[in-house]
Amino acid sequence: MQSSSMQAPNILFIMSDDHASHAMSCYGSRINKTPHMDRIAEGGLRFDNCFCTNSICAPSRAAILAGTHNHVNGVTTLGTPMDNRLLTFPKLLSEHGYQTALFGKWHLGEGPAYCPAGFDDWAVLPGQGLYHDPEFIFKGPDGGVTRKVPGYATDVITDMSLGWLEKRDRNRPFCLLCHHKAPHRPWCPDDKHARMYLDEKIPEPETLFDNYSNRASAAAAARMRVGPNMTKTDLKCDVPANMPENELRRWAYQLYIKDYLRVVASIDDNVGRLLDYLDGEGLADNTVVIYTSDQGFFLGDHGWYDKRFMYEESLRMPFILRYPGVVKPGSVNDDIVLNLDFAPLFLDLAGGPVPASFQGRSLLPLLKGSTPPDWRQAMYYRYWMHKAHHNVYAHYGIRTGRYKLIYYYADALAQPGATGATCAPEWELFDLQKDPREMHSVYADPAYAGIVPELKGELHRLQAECGDKRYPKDID
């Protein structure tokens, strides 16, 4: 915990939606430059193994706010809004004297029972919201007041954030959540960035032409292939009929990824605006600045767009943090950290206790360059929304430093929003050291016969530790 003699830092938490770390130059992206995000990483710490516990918008956001797994906070799918009576870090920061605000994407329900709570001020998009001239729900009675705001959503959200900073009480620390809807599908750039990459060919991912062999049937069953499963709204033109699939993937990838990167470029510009404001107001030295996304995203990897799977591109979140005087500039951390850890970190920074009900762990020791000897060596993941949105099967699993074990229990379990028939359960095992692209499951390989029971034992231990239940057919 922070010493009482230290001044509580301001917290600026910038979160985008579906921004994969491999579309950020500070993570070594082959396809993108993000100079303003890079300012955060260069001046602070880049986490290379930050993971979400459920790769879908609402559940990840609930985990971040409440510091708990989704079976605990109740937000397991897109059909389960978050009860705003739930204990969250903004409520606790308010109790510790922080002024708090949220602008941008909420996606955890609307109306009195589900609107943001614990914030001095807020304005959020209804549902996913629009890129151009979006409506916002502003803080008010009965869950808020809705009105349209002219402009481009990324600019508008930043404008609101900067406006609130200007009006804040300068004698109290602040926690500002700036939540961009971009780069969520469909990808709609603004005029400023619309002509980027017109005469360029974006490098293709190594696994663009994945044929889904050597793995569980869930991979082939998923309907989120670049090209074949995209719409005219995604590509801004008709999808050619009768084009061979690999040729269609290649053609659609260029259209998709260019719009995606254009949308990210706008976020990066607006991150720069916020950083410049902190510099200009003399706030940078006592402000913890974080940039992250609610989950990863497939950028043509495995021939896919979207997320949901426990595969690396979907599981991994970008997480960069700057805190002058505490975090060494240009640091890199490869410990396993989770979105559950954000809430405990913020409370630790504020000098307050972390509730025992929170399931994450403060990252403050890692910020200072010291990994506790008992830090986690594995993480638990669960995707509940069986077959809804892209036909991805429900699954859970474990990731260690080297291995990933996934169990597709493939059952809706009456979860809101989950749908479709139950499928036969299947396992996948990946040796990430030998197969970092996750192209060949070695679950049935005799060479890993000793590893499988060890990982299953750890999977079930982590399930019990966090209070989740294994699927009945998942037996030792």
N, C-alpha and C positions, 0 to 999 in steps of 0.2 A: 504494500500500500504506500501511497505517496506520503512523504513527510508533511506534517501540518505547516512547516515553515515554508514550503514551496507554494508558489502561486498556482492556483488551479488553471490549467491551460484552456484556451478556447478549443472547440472541436468543429472542424469543417469536414463533413462527411459527404462526398460526392459519389453517387452511385448511378450507373447507367443500367440498361436492360439488355441482356444478351450480348454484351461486349466480351468476346473471347480474348484471353491474354495474348494469343498468337496473332492478334491484330493490333499490337502495341509495340513500338520500336524498342522500348526499354526491356521488353521480353524477347528481343531478337527477331521480331517479325520479318519475314521475307517479303511481305506484301504491303506494309504500311509504315508511315512515319507519324509519330504523335509527339511533337516537340514539347508541348506544354505538360502533358502527362509525364514525359521524361524528366521535366524539371523536378517533379515530386520525387521520382526514383533517384535521380542524381543527387538530390539534396537530402535523401533519407534512405529508406529501406524497401527492398523489393522482396516479397514473399513468393517463393517459387512453387510451394506446395500448399496453397490455400485451396480448400475444397468446400463445396456446398454439400449439405446432407440430403438434399432433394432438389434436383435440377429442374425447377419450374418456378415461375415468378412468385405467386402468392406464398407458397410454402417457404421459399428461401427468405422472403421479406419478413415473414412472421418469425422465423428462426433468428434472424438478425435482431429484431426488436425485442424479442422475449428471451433470447438466450437458451432456447429449449428445442428439442427435437419435435417434429410435427405431430407425432402421436400424443405428445404432452400438451402442446399449445392448440391442438385441434384443427390446424390448417394443413390438412394432408393433400388436398387437391385444389383445383381452381373453383370447385363448387363449395368450398368450406371457408366462409369469411371469418375474419378474426374478431372475436368478442373484445370490444375496447375496454372492458373491465380488467383484462389481463395485465399482469405486472410486466412493465417494459422499462427499458433503460431511460427513455425520455422522462417518464414519470419520476423516476428516482433521481435523475439529474436535477429536475425542477425542485425537488425537496432539498437538494444540496446547493441551492442558490443560483443554478444556471437558468438563463433565459433560453428557450427552445423554440425552434421553428422547423417546418417542413414545407417544401414547395416541389411540386412535380407529381410523379407517379406514386400512387398509393396501392391500388389493386387488391385491397383487403376487405372490400365491402363498402357499402354506402348506407346513409341513414343514421339515425341517432345511436344505434347499437354498434355500428361498425366504423364510423368516421374516426379520424385521428384523435387520440386522447393523449394528454400529457404535454401538449404543445401550446405555447403562448399564442402562436399564430400559425396558420396553415392555409394552403390553397392547393388542391389536388385535382388531377384529371379524373373524370368519371370513367371507370373501367380502364381500358388501355389508352383511351384518348386519341386525339388527332395530331398530326404533324403541323398542319397549317390552320391558322385561326381556330385554335382549340377552345373548347369550353373548359372552365374550371369550376370546382365547387369551393367556395370560400368559407372560412370559418364563420359560423352563425348558428342561430337556433334551429332545432329539429334536424340536425345533421348538415347544415350549411345552406348556402345560397349559390345558385348556378348562374354564371354569365359567360359569354364568349369574350375572348381576349384576342385581338388581332395580332398577327405575327407568326413566327416560326417557333414551335414548341420549345426547342432547345434554347433559343434566345430568350423567350418569355420566362422560362423557369429561372434562368440566370438573372434576368432583370428583377424578378421578384426577390430572389435571394439577396442581390446587391441592395435593393430598396430596403429590405428588412434590416440588413447590416447598418445602413445609414441611420435608421431610426432607433436602433437598439440602445439600451442603457449601457453606457460606456464604463460604468463602475462595477459591472457584473460580468462574469464569464458567459460565453454563449456556446450553444451546440446547435449548429445549423445543418439540416439534412437537405441536400440539393439532389433530387431524384429525377434524372432524365428518363423519358420514355424511349429515346433512341438508344441503340439501333434496332429496336424491335421491328419485326415484320408487320406490314409491308414497308419497304425501305423507301422513304420519300425525302430526297435531298432538298435543301433550300436553293434559291437561285445562285447564291454566292459560290456554292460548291458543285453545282449541277454539271459543269463541263470538265471536271477533273477526270483524268484517265481516258479521255475520249480516243486518243491515238496511241494508247498503251495496251499491252497484253499483260495481265496480271499472272504471275507464276501460279501454276496449278499445284494443289496439294498432292503428295505422293500417293495417297490412297483414293483419289477421285474416282478411279475405275474399280473399286472394290466389288467383288462378285459375291461376297457374304458366305463363302465356303469356309470350312474349318472352324465353324463357330456354332452356337446354339441357333435354332430356327428363328429366334426373335429378331436377329439382325436382318434376315431376308424378308421378314414379314413387315417390317417398319415401312411406312409410306411417307417418307420425307426425303426422297431422292431429288437431288438437283436436276431440274429438267422435267422428268416424267410426273412428279408430284407437285410441281409449281403451277401457279395460275397466271392469268393475264395481268392481274393486279400485282403479282410479284415481279414480273418481267417487263411490264409496261408495253407488252405486245403479245400477239397471239403465239401460242406454242406450236411449232411446226408439227404437222401430222406425219407419221410414217418415217421419221428420222431414226436411224439406229440409235440405241440407247446411249452408247458411249459418245457418239457424236453429239447427241442432244445434251448430255451432261456437260461436255466441253463448251458448247455454244451457250447454254444457260448459265454456266458458272461465271463467264465473263460479264454477263449482264447483272447477275445477282451480286457478285462480289464488288463490282464498281459502285453500285448504289449503296451497298453496305459501308464501304470505305468512305464514300462521300458524306454519309450521315455521321460516321465517326469523326470525320474532320471537323464538323460543326461542333461536336462535343469538345474536341480538343481546343478549338478556338475559345470556347466559353470557359473551359478550365483555366486557360490563360487569363481571361478577364478576372476571374476570382482571385487567382494568384497575384495579379497586378494590384488588385484592390488591397489585399493584405499587405503587400509591400508599401504601397502608397500611404496607407494609414498607420504604418509602424506596428502592425499586428503579427507579422510573419514569425517573429522569434518566440511568441508565446501561443502559437496556434498549431494544433495537431491537424495536419491536412491528410486526408485519406481519399484515394480514388479506388473504386472497386466496381464490380458488376454483380447482379444477383445470381448469376451462374455463368458457365461458359457457353459455347455455341459451336456447332459444326460449320466450318467455313469450306464446305466441299469435302471435308475429311470423311472418309468412308462413303463418298458420294452423296453426303447428306447436308441438309440445313436443319435448323432447330436444335433441340437439346434432349433432355429426359433420360437418355441412357447414362449408365455409370462409366462409360468410356471417357478417356482422359480429356478430350476436347470439350466435353459437356460438363464434366465433374469439376474441372479446375477453374477457379475464379482468379481474375487479376486482383492483386492487393498490394498497393504501394502506399507508403506512409512517410511523412516528413514531420519531424519534431526537433527543431534546432536545439542544440545543447544537450539533448538526451540520446538521439539517434545519430550514429556516425554516418555522414554522407556517403552515398554509394555502397551501402551495405546490402548484402544478399543473405537471406535465410532459407534453408531447405527443410526445416522442421514441418511436420504435418500440423497445419492449423485449419480451423473450421469457421464457418459463418457463425456458429454458436459462441465463438470466442470474442466477437466484437463487443457485445453488451458488457461482459465482465471487464474488458479492457477500458471502456469508457468510464465505468464506475471507479475503477482503480485509478485512472488518471485524475478523476475528480476528488480523490481522497476518501471515497465512501466505501462502505462494505459491499461485497458481492453477495446477493441473496443465495442461500443454500439451495433454493429451487432452480437456480440457473445451472444448466448442464455443461456450459462452456467453461473456459479457463482464461484468465487474463493473460494477454500477450506481453505485458509490460516487461517481464524479465528478458524476453526475446528482443524487445526494442533496445534494451540496454546491452545486448550482445551476449547474454548468458542464458543457455538452455538448461532448465532444471533437470536433474538426473532422472526424475520420474515423468518426464514429458511423454505424451502419447506416442506410441509406435505404430498405431493403426487407427483407422477411422471407419465409422459405420454409416451406410447410405441406404435410403429406401425411397423408391418411386412407387406411388400408390395408384396412379390414375390409369388403370389397365385399359388398353386399347383406345382410349379417347384421344383425339388429336394425334394423328399420325400412326395409330395402331401400334404403339410401343407397349410391350407387355409389362405388367407390374413385376418389380424385382427388388431385391435387397442384396447387400454385399459388403465386403470388407476390402480396404486397400491398405497395404503395408508399404514399407519403403521399396520393396521389390515385387510383391505379388498383388494380384487382384482376383478375388473370388466372387462370382456373381451367381445368385440363385434366382432364376425366372420362375417364380411361383405362379405367375400368369392367371391371377384370379382377381375379379373386381372387389370381392369381399363387401359388397353393398356400400362401397365408398361413394359419396356424392360426386357425380361427374364421371366415374369409372363405368365402363360398359363392356358388352360383348361376352362371348362364351369363354369359359375357362379352358386353358390349354394345358397340355402335359408339362409338368415342371422339368426344367433343364438347368444344368450347371455350366458355367464357363470359368476357366482359370487361365490367367495370363501371367507370364514371366516378363515383367516390364523391363528387366535388364536386357534380356535377349530379344524381346519383341515389343519395343516401346510403342509401336503403332497399333498394337492389339489386333493382329491379323490372324493369329493361330491360337485357338484354345488348346491348352495342354492338360485339360481336366482328365482325359482318359489315357494320357501318356504314362506308361509304367515308371518312367524316370521321376515322376512327381507323386508317386503313390504315397510316399511318406509325408509330403507337404500338404496334401489335401486334408487329412484328418486334423493336422495342426491348425490349419486355417479355419476349418469348420468349428473347431473348439474355440478359437479366438472370436469368430463371428458370433457364436452363441453367447459367449461371455460378454461381449459388447452389447448385444441385444438385452441381456438380463441387466447389465449395468445401467442402461438408459431407460429400462422399464418397458421395452417393446417385446412383442411376442413373436416367436417363430411360426412359420406356416406349418400346419399339422403334418404335411408330408415331408417336411425337412427334418429328417431323423439322422442321428449319428451313425 
